Amino acid sequence: MSKWEKMKEIAQNDLEALKRAETSYGDSWKRRGGVGAFMMLARKFDRIEHQATKHGWDIFKAGEVYKGEAGLLDDIRDLRRYLILVENDILINTVFVEAEELSADYQRNKLISKFTTKSVKKDGKEK
């Protein structure tokens, strides 16, 4: 298996884990808003940092030592999955807002264009 195929498998496993978690927990990860979501990310990173500092910041050594369910990889997986949730939420809200703004700008420009083209003749005098 190539490294790209392995990464695709990792990403697919993340999506499946997120679906299972949503069934059990819903959107509890963002229940306390953006600050709460940020703190959730920070706590996961804090755990990773804590394990890495014990090994001179060598995350690969820390990964060899902290194994199993409560190990470094578990925290890395959790952080990556939370980051996916946060990215998706931001993209959904940003794209929706941008689409609304673009639509409003388009409608406004269309209206302005309609009035200006109808009210002025080629010689510059009003109709």
N, C-alpha and C positions, 0 to 999 in steps of 0.2 A: 504494500500500500504506500503510495507517495505521501509526502508531507501535506500536500494540498487535499488529498482525499481524507487523510486523518483529521485535518482541520475542519473539513466539511462535516465529518462524523461528529466532531466535538460540538460544532454549531447546531447540528441536528439534535444532538442529545440535550443541548441547552433549551431548544424550543420545546422538546417533549417534556422536560422537567418543568418549564414555565407553565405549560398547559396543565400539568398535574397540580402544580402549586395553586394555579388560579381556581381550579375546581375546589380546592380545600380552603383557600384563604381569600379568594377574590382579589380586589385591589387594595388589600390592607397595607401594602408597601407605600402607598401614597395617601393614606388616610389622614395624616397630619400635615399634608401640604408639601410644598417644595422644600421648606427647611427640614422637615422630618425626613424626606427622601434623601436630602443631602447628608444628614446625620447618619442615616442607615448606610450610605456608601462610605462615609468616613469611618464608621465603626468596623466595617469589613476591612478597609485598608489598614486601620490601626492594628487589627489582629495579624495581618500579613506583615506589617512593619515590625511588630513585636517579635514575631518568630524569626524574621531576617536579621534583626539587630543582634540576636544571640549568636549569630554565625558570621559576624563581621559584614553584615549587609549582603552576604552571598545567598541569594534566594534559591540557587540550585542546591547548595549544601543544606539549607533549611528544609527544602523539599524532601531531601533524603532522610532527614531526621524526623520531621513531623509528618507522619503518614497516617492513613486511616480516615475514619469518618470525621474526626475533629482536627484533621491535619491541614497542612498548608494548601494542598490542592482543593480541599473542600471550601476553604475561604476564598481561594482564587475563583473557583466556579461560582460561588455565591455572588461575589463582586461582579464578575462578568455578566451574570444573568440579571442582576439588578441594573447594571449599566445598560443592558439591552432594553429593559423596561423603561428606564428614564429616557433613553434616546428615542424610543418609539413614541412615548408620550409627548416629548418636545416636538418631534417631527409632525405628529398628527395636529397638534395645536398650532404650530408655526405655519404649516402648509395650508390649513383651513383659514387662518387669519390672512395670510398672504393672498389666497384665492379670493377672499371677500374684498380685500383692498384693491386687488387688480380689477375685479369685476366692477367695483364702484368707480375706479379711475376710468375704466373703459366706458362705462355708461355716461359719466360726466363729460368726457372728451367727445363722445358721440353726440351728446346734446349740444355742446358748445359748437361743434362743427356744423350741426344742422342749422343753428341760428345764424351763424356767420355766413354760411354759403347762401342762405335764402334771403338775407337782408341786404346783400351788396351785389351790384351788377359788375360786369367786367370793367366798366369805366370808373368804378369807385363810388358811384352815386347809389344811394339807397333805392330799393325797389318800391 
